[in-house]
Amino acid sequence: MKVLKHNFNLPFNIIRCSHVEYGVRDLEVSRKFYVETLGLIETERTDEALYLRCLEEQQHHSYILKVTEEPCVLAVGFKVAFEKDLDALKEHLDQKNIRSEWVDKYAEDRTLKVTTPQGFILEFYARMKKVAHKLREYQSYQGMHPQRFDHFNVFTPNAQETYEFFVNELGFRLTEYTTTEKGEMWAAWMHRKGNVHDMALTNGDGPRLHHSAIWVPTALNIIHLLDVMATSGFVENIERGPGRHGVSNAFFLYVLDPDGHRIEIYTCDYLTVDPDLEPLGWDLKDPQRQTLWGAPAPKSWFEHGTSFVNTPVKEAKMEARPIIAN
């Protein structure tokens, strides 16, 4: 595999991952899960969509749940620093013949929709409608006390190619990676905001979204959510965890929403703000890579994902498989 140097010279500044837009079948069922169980704040509801956010967020939404016939991912979103960064990003992508277009999005100013060569649907904006955060309104703390949106993880049939696109063309920085016994890249964790990742990618049939992630204050918030799910009709939606990853050092839990979208509940990772930070490599067969402690991941964790809308899924190029639970 090839590890690239960070690209600090792009003419635009992507700040962080921002939000995800899921296609769901029933807003009432989704609301019971996301608001009443997980504890997200309902910012606004229309006939066709729910707009949700976490407790410390001042942006209008970090989750959009929109009614569709079948579950899907409509887009994953990123925030850039200023309006001028959108124009610079559009010009850069045009020069590379990468498809992009301006789209209208509710509660957002100008939004640039990008379809990467690998088929991922990304949206970029500089300004979103502001709302009051709930950080000090402790009466609003429900469920797992969700603080903020943290990252995405995607399946891609070519991890090296996808990694190189995000580094070379969007300026993402590698923090950790996994290689096979042949030395091929199997997974990569990349950031913009200064923690372990805004975007991670894993070898698998894709493009598909593996999960979106929400950061919570402590491991006890995750334990409490397990109790809540076990007593509110969602115990079967617990897929994996709790446990601790070797990669990222995070204390984690993975749950599935009523439409099968995977959510990671996440805490205890580390800062990566130094520009000369050295990325950490892992061997795919290292049992502590994915699970420092806790039960190994189930088979579904390596196979189940959500397709991007109207996007064909291609088979993974590598057959390598990590350790899974029996």
N, C-alpha and C positions, 0 to 999 in steps of 0.2 A: 504494500500500500504506500501511498504518497501523502505525507503531511505537508500542507502548504504553509507558507508564511502568512501572517495576518495582513490583510489589505487595509491600511489606514488612509489611503489616498483617494477614496471614492468621493465624488462631489455632493453627496447627500448623507444625512445622518438618521439612520433608523434607531429609535430610542429603545423600543422594547416590543415584545408581543403584547397584544391588547385584548383580543376577544375572539370568540368563536361563534359561528352561526350554524345551528343544527336544524335540520328538518325533522319534525316530530309529527306524530299522528293525532295526538289529543292534548290540547293545552291544559285541560283540567287535571289530567293524570300527571302531566309533566310538572305542573305547579305544585302538586302534592309532594312530589319528590324533591324538586329543586328548592322550593321556598319553605314548605312546612317541615321537611325532613333535613335537608342539608343546611338550610338557614340563609340562603341568598335573599337579597332585598329585591322586591318587585318595584322597579322604577316606573314602569308603564305597561299597560296592556292594550292591544288593539284586537280587532276581530280575528286577525290572522297571526298575531305574534305576541310573545312575552319578552320584555326587556328587563334583564336582571343584572345586579352588580353585587360586589362584596362590600364588607363593612367599611373599609378605609378608602374605597374608591370614590373619587369625585367625578369620574366620567359616567355618562348616562347608562352605559351597559358594558358588561364583559361577557355576557351570554345573551344571544338572541335565539329564541326558540320559535320557529316559524312552521306553520302547518303545511305538510307535504304529504303526498300519497304514500311514500315510502321513506323510511329514515335515511338521511344522507347528511353530508357536510356541504353547506352552501359556500362557505369561505372561512378562512382563518385570517385574523386581522392584526396589523402592526401599526404602531404610532411612530411618525417621524417628528423631528424637532420643530420644523417651521414649514409654512406653505411653500417656500422656495425649494425645499427638499423634494417635494412632490414633482415639481417641474424638472428638477435635475435628475430625479429617478426616471421619469418618463423619457427624457432625452437619452439617458444612458441605455435604457432597455431598447429604445427604438434603434439605436446604433448597433445593438447586438441582435436585432431582428427577433426580439422576445415580445410575445403578444401582450399588449396592455390597452386599457380603455378607461375613460372616465365614466363613473357610474354614480347614480343618486342613491344615497343611503340615509335612512331615517335617523335624525339626531346627530348626523355627521356633516361637516363641511365637505369640501371636495374629497372624493375618494377615488383612488386609482386601483383598478382591478387588474391583477397580473396572473397570467397562466404560465407557469414555469415550463421549461422544456420537458420536465418529468411529469407534468400534468397537475401539479398542485395549484389550487386556486387561492391566491393571496390578495388581501386588500390592504391598502396603505392610506392613512389619513393623518392630518396634522392637528385638527381641532374637532372635538366632539362636544355636544351640549353638556354644560356643567350642572351638577346637582350637589346637594349637601351630603358630605360623608357621614357615616354613623359611628365613627371610631369611638367617640366618647358617649354615645347614647347606649349605655349598657343594657337598657331594657330591650334593645333590638337584637341582642346577641342570642341567637337560637341555633339549634342543630350543632354543627361543628365549629361555629364562630368563624365563618369564612372571611379572611382578611383581604386577599387580593388574588387576581388571576396570575398564574406563574409561568406556564409553558405549554407547548405542544410536543407530541411525539408522533412521528409518522412512519408508516411502512413504505419502503421504496425497493423496487427490484434491482437497483444499482446504487449501493450506498456510496461508493467512491465518487461517482458522477454527481450525485445529488449534493454531497458534501462540498465538492469543488464549486458547484454553482453558488451555493450560499456563501462560501468564503470569497470567491473571486468577484461575483457580481453584486452581492448584497452586503458584504463586509462583516459577516459573522465570524466569531473567533472560537476556535476549538478549545474545549476544556478537558474532555475525556473521550476515549475511543476504545473500541473492541476490535480485535483482529482474529482471524481464523488461524489454524495451524499452518496454512499455506501463506500466511502473511497478508491476506486480503482484508480490507476494511469491512466489518460486519455491522458496526453501529458507530454513531458519533453524536456528541453532545456539544452544542454551540450556543453562544450567548451574544447579546447586545447590551443588556442592562447591568451586568456585573455580578450575576450569580451563576450557577452552573450551566443553566440553559434557558434560552427562549424557544429554541427549536432543537429537537433531537430527531434522529432518524435511525431506523432499524431495518435490517434486511428482511424482506418479505414481499408477498404479492402486493402490488400497489400501482398508482398512488392511493393510499388510504390513510385515514387518521387513526392512529392507535389510541391516543387519549389526549384530553386536555387536563390541566392540573390547576388546583386551587391551593394556595398557601394558607396554613392555619398556624396559630401561635405556638402550640405545644403538642407533644405526643398525646397528652391527656384529652385534647379536643378530638383526636382520632378515636381514642377508646370510648369517649362519650358518644360519638356518632354511631359506633357499633351497637351500643346499647339502644340508641334511638331507633336504628334500622331494625333491630331484632324485635322491637315492640310496636312497630308502626306498619307492619306488613311488607317490609323490604328486606328481610333477612336473606332471601334467595338472590338478592342483587349484590351481595358481597362476593366478589370474585377472588381476591387475593389479599393476604395480609391480615393483621398488621405485621410489619417487619422493618428491617433496615437494609437499604441497598449498599453494596460496596461502591459502585458508581454513584457519585453525587453525595454519598453519606446520608441520604435522606431517610427519615422515618416515614413510612408510606402505608397507604391503604388504597386498593382499587375497587371501585364499585361500578355497576352498570345501571344506567337510567332505564326507564320503562321501554325505551326504544332500542336499547342495546348500545348506546353511546357510552364509552368508558371514561370515567372521571378518576383521576388520581388525587387523593388527599395527601398533602405533602408538607414536610417541615424539616428543619435542621440541616439544610445544605450549607454551602460556604461561599465566601466572596471570591470573585475572579477579576477584580478591577485592574490589577497591574497589567500594563501592556506587554510586559515580558514574561507573563505567567507561562510556565511550561505545561503542555497538556499531558495528562496521565493516561497511559495505555494499559489495557487489560487483555488477557487471553480469554477467548470464548469459553474454554473449558474450566476456567477458574470458578469454583462453586461460590466464592464470596463476591464475585463480580455483580451478579444480579441480586444475590441475597446474602448479605453479611451474616445475618441470622434470620431464622424464620423458615417456614416451609418453602420448598422450591415452587416456582411458578407453575400453574396448571397449563395444560396444552393449549387451552383457549386463549391464554395470554399471548401466545406466539402466532396464533392463526386468526383470531377474530379482530376485525377492524371495521370502520365505517367508510364507505366509498364517497368520493367527491361527486357532486351532482353532475350527471351527463359525462362522466369521465371513465373510459375503459380501464380495466384493471389488468396489468400484465404480470406474468409469472416471475417470481424471483429468479435471479441468475445463479445464485448459490444455493446448494443443498444443505449447507452447514446448519446444524441445530444445536442449541445450548442444552443444558441440563433442565429437565422438566419433571414435574411430580408424576408419580405413577397413577 
